[in-house]
Amino acid sequence: MNERNENKGRLHDLRLESKRLKLSIQGLIHTLRSAINPHDDFLEMDEELIHEQAFELSQKIDLFKGTAKKIKLLKKDLGID
């Protein structure tokens, strides 16, 4: 298999990973918004859930940004947009 085809395969895999991360990030945002309801008493909020979800969100955003950079570089190497 030549290098160009290998890079196209990597690009495809990275795009799938990017979509997976985006869906996960959107889900975490939804969960956090529900957990941090401004109409609820802050003392009744599930602080452990909020902490865990916020930490996971931060990690996934970092992974998403890294994947986006890899996609951009690979597209440049392949001469795609």
Phi, psi and omega in degrees: 000134182279165186298323181297316179294323176298317179294324176295321177295317177298318179299316178301314179298319179294323178295319177297318178297320179298317179295318179298315179296318180299316178297319179295318178298316179298321178295318179295320178298317179299315179298316180295319179298322178291320182288332181252066179279118183294347180269352178267156175292129183298336179288343180265358180287147179277089186295328179294315178298314180299315180298311182297315182292321179294320179295314179296320177300314179301316179297317182290327176295318176300316178297319179298315179297318178297319178295320179298320178296317179297319178298315181299315180294319181293320177296322178295315179298326181274351181075029180257131178020000000 
